[in-house]
């Protein structure tokens, strides 16, 4: 389990790096990271699984930025349900 403690208790996600889930690891590494309270609570309680746990880094990049195909098209965006 992730070792990150919140007001809702210990995070229920599986730990991946340094004893933290990928969501909390990224939140400690990124200086500009801001938690969305509604989403954060659901992640901590195990109601939602962060997309970074399911999608590869290439898919996450394509989700937010698309990917140039060098002919004017962009890669179809992945959908996270």
N, C-alpha and C positions, 0 to 999 in steps of 0.2 A: 504494500500500500504506500501511497504517496505520504511523505512526512510533513506536508504543508498543513499548518493549523490555521483555522479561520474561526469566525464567530459561530459558524454552523458545525464546528467540530473538525476532525481530521478528514482530509480529502480521501474519497473512496476510489479514486483512479489508481491504476497500477503504476508503480514507480518505474521510470525508464532511465533517468540520468541523475546522479548525485542524490538518490533517494526521493526524487520528485517526479511527478508525471510530466509529460511534455508541455502541458499548458502552464503549470507552475514554474517549470524550468525556464521556459521562454519569458515568463513574467519577471523573473529575477535577472535574466540576462539583458533584456531590452530596457533601456533607460526610460523610454517614452511610453512604456506599456501602461495602459489604464484598464482596470477591471470594469466590466459591465456587471453591476451588482446582481441583476436578474439572472444573467447567463452564468456568472461565477458560482452562485448558490446551486444551480442545477448541476454544474460540473462537480462541485464538492460533494454533493449528496448522491452522485452517481446516477442522476436522472438522465443526463446527456453525456455522450462521449465526445470529447473535443475532436474536431475534424482533423487535427494534426495527428491523431492516433490512427485514423483510418486512411487518409490520403498521403501519398508520397510528397516529398518536397517539391517535385516537378509539378504535380497536380495542384498543390496549394498555390504555387506561383502562377500557373495558368488560370486558376480560379480568380485571382485578384488582378492579374496584369494581362492575361492572354499570352499567346506565344506567337511571335512573328513567323510567317511561313515564307518570307522573302518574295512573295508575289502579291502582296496587298491584303491577303486574307489573315485572319487571326484564328488561332486554334479555338474550337468550340469550348465554351466554359464548362467546367465540371460543376455538377450540382451536388451540394451537401444536404442530404435530407436527415 
